[in-house]
Amino acid sequence: MAYDHISFKLRSKLREILKVNLAEKTVADRVPPALDAKMAFIKTAVTTSEKSKEKQELTDAEAVSISGTTFALTDADFHDAKTLHINTKGIGVLRLPLPSSELEVSVHNTDGSLAYLSTRERRRSGNCILTNADGKQLTSTTYFFGPNRNPVLNMLDNAREAQEIRTASRWTSRTQEFVLPEGHTLEWSYKKALGFGKEGKKGTALVLTLGEKRLAALIRNEDTRTPGSKSCSAGNGGQLVISQEVVERDYDIPEAIVVATCLLMLKKEIDRRRAVQFMMIASASGSV
């Protein structure tokens, strides 16, 4: 959610409440004393809300082991062929509902070399370009705010016109579908299973599927999440495990599409967190 979409009345209230000397105060000091007590319960409220959503949307997967090369699933085996590291801290709980300050999100190979780089032009814009290590543009994402205004992704190819990837999701859902030009429908959703947590314990991961076939998983536990981020962070990076089918192009699904759609899911996490923060501040301002 961006400032441009806050109602005029709420913006006026926020100006009055958050009128401080920005040159002399840190972000933590910008919240007036009258709001300190109100802001203190944001962390608890957000955590409770997210756990409630997990209970409704996440389903237990079969036993999964990420220590080897295969996820032992009943429907289809997942063969781990490549691992990338998405480096972004996301945003925390106790903060003003400002956009993320990270204009670049880097994606690295296991040897530390750069694989991809996602770049935004401005802090208040969600639009971004994904390039490879050589700087070649691979995908573009145009991000919109509001119900029934799904993001637009385009596959960029100098030899052809840009090909649009259609997206679809419910405003209240954390699941996102992507319809590729070839007709494949990919889905990112949150799954809870053994192996996604630290030391093989049960945890939650972002999982990409094609029908019943699992193609990738973003694993964010204490060992894999981006340094500097926490379990309560929204939009933080981690270890992106990619299947053999993607690497070998069995379904003609480019690896760059897996990366670009995963980054879009992280952007949606940030916007959901900011929406909660806006509501908390609005509630606090109404009682001041």
N, C-alpha and C positions, 0 to 999 in steps of 0.2 A: 504494500500500500504506500503511495507517495503523497507528499505534502499537497500536491496540486489537487488532490481529490478530497481533502478535508473540507468540511462545510465551512462557510465564512464565519458562522457563529462560533464554531469550535476553534478556528484559527485565532479569533479575537481573544477568546478566553486563554488560549495557550500563550499568546503574546503577553498578556497581563501577568499570568502566573509564572512564566519562565523568563521574565524580564530581569536579566542579570548582566554583569560585566563579563562578557565572554573572553575578553582579552586577559583577564586576571584569574579566572576560575577554571578549574578542570571540569570535564564532563560530569564527574560524580558530584561536583559542587553546584551544578546548574539547577538542580531541583530545589525549589524553595523549601525552607523548614516546614511550612505548613503541609507539604506533600510527602515529607519523609516517612511518616507513619503509613500513608496510603501506598507509597511505592514499595514499602517493605514486604507487602504480601504478594507482590507480582510473581516472585519465584514460585511460591507455593501454589498460586492460582494456575500458572502456566503448566507446572508439572502435573497437577491434578487433571487439567484439561487434556493434556497430551496422553496421559495414561488411560483416560476414559476413551479417547479415540482409538488407542491401540486395542483395547478390549473389543471394540466394535468392528475394527477393520482387519486386524492381524489374525491369521490362523496359524496354528502350529504346523510346521512342516515336519517331514519325516526326519529321521536321524541324519545329521549332516556332519561330515568331518572335513575341515579345511586344512588339516595338517598334511594330507597327502595330495594327490592330483585328482581325486575323484570324490564328488559328493554322492554318498550312497542314498539315492532316492528311489522310491518305488516306481514312479512313472517313467523317469528318464535319468540317465547318469549325466553328471556335470563333470566334464574333463577340463581342469584348469590348465590353460595353455599359456597365459600371459598375465602379469600383474603390473598395474600402474598405480602411482601414488598421486592422489589429488590433494594439492596443498592450499587450503583455505581455512581460516579460523572461524568463519561464520560470525554470528553475533551472540552475545550473552543474554541473560534474563534481565538483570537490573541495569537498564540503560534507557536513554531516550529513544523513541521509535524512529531513529534516523536510518537512512540507507547504509548499507555496508560501505566502509571506506576503502575496501580492496577493489581497485579497478582492474587488476590482473589476477587471474587464477592460473597457476602453472600446474602441469601434469607431467610427472617424471617417470622414467623407466626405473627398474630396480637398481641399476648401476648409477643412478643419480643424474643421468643425462636427460635433457629436456625432450619430451615427446610432443606436447601440445601446449598452447598458450591461449587462454580466453581473455579478451580485452574489452572493457567498456570505455566509451568516450567520456562519460560524465557520471558522477556519483549518483545523481537522481534518475538515471536512466538504466533500465534493465537490458537494453539492447546490447548485444555483444557479437564479436567475431571470433571464431575458433581457427587458429592457424597451427601448422605443424612446426617442427623444429627448424625448417628452412624458411619459415615465414609465409608459406603458401596458404591462402585462405581456403578453408575447407567447408565451413558452415557459417551461416548467420542466423541470429535469433532476434526476433522482434517481440518484445514483451509488452503486454497490455494489462491494465488493471480493471477489475470488475467482473461480475457474473457474465457467463456466456461470451467472454472475450479471451479465448485461449491464445497462447503464444503461437507465433508463426516461425517455423524453422525452414531454412532453405539449404539444400546441398549446392555448393558452389563448384563449378567445373568450367575451366576456361574453354573447353572444347564444346560445351553445350550451354544452353540457358539454365539458369538456376531452377532446380526442381524443389517444389514445396513439399514439406512433410506436414501433413495435417495432424493436429493434436485435438484431444477431446478429454474432458473430465468434468465431474460435477463440482460446483463451486465449493461445496463442503467436503469433498472427498480428497484424500491424500494420494489416490491412485491416478495415474496419467497414462493415456493411450497415445501412441504415435503411429499414424498410417503412412507407410513409405510409398514412394511412387510406384514400386513394383507390386504393391498390394499387400505386403506383409503388415500385420498389426502387432507392434511391440507394446508391452505394458510394464511400467515401473510401479512397483507396489512395495509395501513394508511387510516383511515376513519375519516371524520369530521361530528360531530353531536352535538346536544344539550345534555348537561350532562357530556361531556368529559372535559369541561372547569371548571374554578372555580365557585362555587356556582350555578352549574347547567347550566352555559352558554355554548355556542357552543365552541367546541375545537376539537383538533385532537388527536387520540389515535391509538396505534398499536392494530389491531384486528385480532384474530385467528378465522377462519371459516372452517367448514366442509360442502362443498356445500353451501347451504344458511343458515346453522345453525351456529350461533355464539357461540363459545366455551370459549373464554377468551378475555380480553382486558387489555392492559397496559396503565394506565391512568397517565399522567404526567402534572399536573397543579400546581399552586402555593401551593396548599394544600397537594399534594401527591408526588411530585417529590422528589428525594433524596436530603436531606439538603446539601447545598454547591454547588448544580448545579443550572443552570439557564435555562430559556426557550430557549436560543440559544445554549445550550450545546448539543453535539452529543454523543449518547450512554449512556445517564444518565438513572438511574433507576426510579422506581415509584411504583404505586399500581397495582399489577397484580390480576385482578378479574377473578375467574374461575367458570365455569358453573356447575350446578348440574349434568349434564350428564358426565362430566369428573370425578367429585368426585365419582360418583356412578358407573363409568366404563360402562356406557350404550353402548358406542361405542368401548370399549376395548382400549381406548387411555390413557396410563399412565400419571399421573400428571407430572412426571419427564420429559416427552417428551414435554409437554407444556412449562415447565420452560427452558429446554435446547434449544428449538427452539427460544424462546423469547430472550434468551441471545445471540444467534447467530445473531438475527436481530440487537441487540445493537452493536455487533462487526462490522456489515456491515455499520451501521451509522458512526462509528468512522473512518472506512476506506474511506468512501466517503468524510468526512470532511478533512482527511489528504491529499486526492488526490487534493482537491481544494487548500489546503495550499501549496502543492508542486508546483502546477501550478503558484500560485501567486509569490512564491519565484523565480521560474525559469524565470518568466516574468520580475521580478525586476532585477535579475542578468544579464539578457540580455541587460538591458538599462543602467547598471552602467558603 
